[in-house]
Amino acid sequence: MLLSALFVLSIDISAKTNKKDAVNSQEVYQLSYIEREPGVDDYEITMLVSDRYIRIDEVGENSGFIIYDDKEHVIYSVSHHDQSILVINKHVYSEQNLPVQYEVEYLPLADAPAVSGKTIFNYRVFIGKGENEVTCMEIQLVENLLPEVTELLANYQQVVSGQQVKMTDNKINELQTACYFVDQIYNAGAYYKKGLPIQEWHSNERYKILTSYKKIPVKAGLFLLPENYREFSVDNNSKTFIQ
């Protein structure tokens, strides 16, 4: 369903570092989101995106964080609670195995305000025809905004999707609906090739709203993993420590 309200983004891409801090810091994009899902209060997520890494933190939550390394195509999910790191490697898959066909509708939102002088588009993925048509995901995005950021976000989503595909049985049933496979399993983030999402709706009733983006200086070590944490990987049968 099309989200009814658009919002005003807070934009600042002119943040500067002084010479003293420049040696121990780097400039990255900071993207702030409000996320919403059934049964929990809204929460805020911050993404820091460099030329190689993405770091994801929940604001006010210190139990862990996520690092994506675009050079190695690996996601690291860090848990401080048990001092462990879940390692998710890229799994190459084919969409030919998707057990349902879908279509994409991509249209400009004529009445929406421009963001950085760029038009907002609606990217809708749906299945079925006529009375049987069902929307699986709907995303409002700004075309060609921050391509250096969306490239990494697309690569990150492909690793997430590959892990989901690796663990699925590819069987549609009451719980694993057709939209579940389109939206939450085989979702390789193709919309990132169009632009930067500013609002998202997904078939599991999860919403995501971009509230601001800007360039900021951060400490150079912010993308490093904690030392001496146990690393493990997960497949559909086991939880295996690899270090």
Order of alpha helices (4+ residues) and beta strands (2+ residues): beta-alpha-beta-beta-beta-beta-beta-beta-beta-beta-beta-alpha-beta-beta-beta-beta
